Amino acid sequence: MKMNSSANPVRLKDIAEMLQVSVSTVSMALSGHRDVGEQTAQRIRACATELGYSAPERRRVTPKPGKRRVGFWMFGSAIHHDSFACLTLSLSKLAPASGIQMEVSSYPDMVEAQKQFAALREFDGLLVSGVLGYEDIAALAAALKGDVCLLGRWQNPDIQHKPLPIPMIHWQEEAIAAAAVSHLFRQGHRNIGCICEVLYPGMSQDRFHNGYHQALRSAAIEPLPCYLHAQNAGGTGATHMIWGDHEMPTALIAPNARVMSLFLREYDPEGKQYPRDALIIWDSTEQADHYGLGNIMRITTSVADMAGAAFHVMQNPGVFRAGSSWALPFAMIPPS
């Protein structure tokens, strides 16, 4: 029963609605992304073939002549975060095919970075991530004559109240947490906990936690206090829960696989307290497998999408104006 015609082409949305999956899941399955389970991917490919789906031609981007020199500067703790390690790898892999010479650096703060401002004159573009204030962003934009783009929305709260002098490509932490809570609601859970590390205002896990709070309160449910994992001065793990006087939650969400694995290792080592269908993480398939959590529900955002969008900005000045932003899509992936 093929539906495709030049007048009424089959869309990704049509396939998603027919199979009751997200549009992002359909898109990733048809592009061969390994974050989609094989069984789900086979169903999507079969449906696309049956409906006569044809992928639209991609608009070709013509890079500037010659190889562009682009820096990726990370600030503060970003260099130690799993997602930024994956992003660095994606940028490095994509750079040669994009006509870009990639150079990665990390700095504890802007004071150290300013010592390298003279070298910025040699760059055609700069990608930045980490804990940065508005004045830091403005200083980078002024020091570099080429394009500057902020990746990941890792920033101080003061940025949120001012228009950025550069474009931004970011994750949707609040929406991701809300999607996780909504899924658990549909499974019948109401006593849902959120596992995070220390919540610094304006940073990624804080936004994820805010999305959790908003989703529960919109359903007239009081959110539970948080579970925290921290490291002492000696570097050894120290974990504690602060559920207070509340009952233990029946379901849990977490902003990454590592935090969830720490909780399960310490509080549910035998896997009896929490069925795997009562757990959701926001992380890649690779990270879920690395921490032994490939058998639980996960929400993924492709770092390859962020890398591709970042290089699109670097290759095409003016695609994103200063202060503009692009939110990366996400998809819910069932257990493998």
QUIHU-V835961 format. One line per field, one symbol per residue. ss: DSSP state (@ for helix, = for strand, . for the rest). A space follows every 50 residues. Layout:
BEGIN
ss: ???
END
This chain:
BEGIN
ss: ...........@@@@@@@@...@@@@@@@@.......@@@@@@@@@@@@@ @................========@@@@@.@@@@@@@@@@@@@@@@@.= =======..@@@@@..@@@@@@..======...@@@@@@@@@@...==== =.....@@@@@.....====..@@@@@@@@@@@@@@.....====..... ...@@@@@@@@@@@@@@@........=====.....=====......... ====..@@@@@@@@@@@........@@@====..@@@@@@......==== ..@@@@@@@@@@@@@.........===...===...
END
